[in-house]
Amino acid sequence: MPYLNNDGDSRLNNFHTEPKMYVAESTGTEGKVNYLAIGAFGLVLTIGSIFIAMAVS
């Protein structure tokens, strides 16, 4: 059972095992360009949707 203590005396271990920590790497230029392209596409899509909604109503 994963929640038993490893001491062999069958006590319950109420503490969770902590995940392994890591340092996040910074985004490179290629990732920043991708974020910019996705943001531009989202902006065009949003403005287009608003324009269509205004044209229909």
C-alpha positions, -999 to +999 in steps of 0.1 A: +000+000+000+015+034-010+002+052+021+020+030+047+052+041+063+084+025+051+096+019+087+079-015+088+057-007+118+026-003+096+019+034+106+000+055+081+019+081+063-004+112+060+022+133+041+021+133+004+053+128-016+064+161-031+070+163-068+105+168-082+113+205-087+128+219-119+138+253-132+117+265-161+136+275-192+130+309-208+111+311-241+134+314-271+128+337-301+110+310-320+085+306-292+079+343-289+072+345-326+047+317-323+030+335-294+028+367-315+013+349-345-013+332-323-022+365-307-025+382-341-047+354-354-069+356-323-072+394-326-082+391-363-107+364-355-123+385-327-125+416-347-139+397-376-166+381-354-176+415-341-178+429-376-200+400-388-222+403-358-227+441-364-233+435-401-260+409-395-279+428-369 
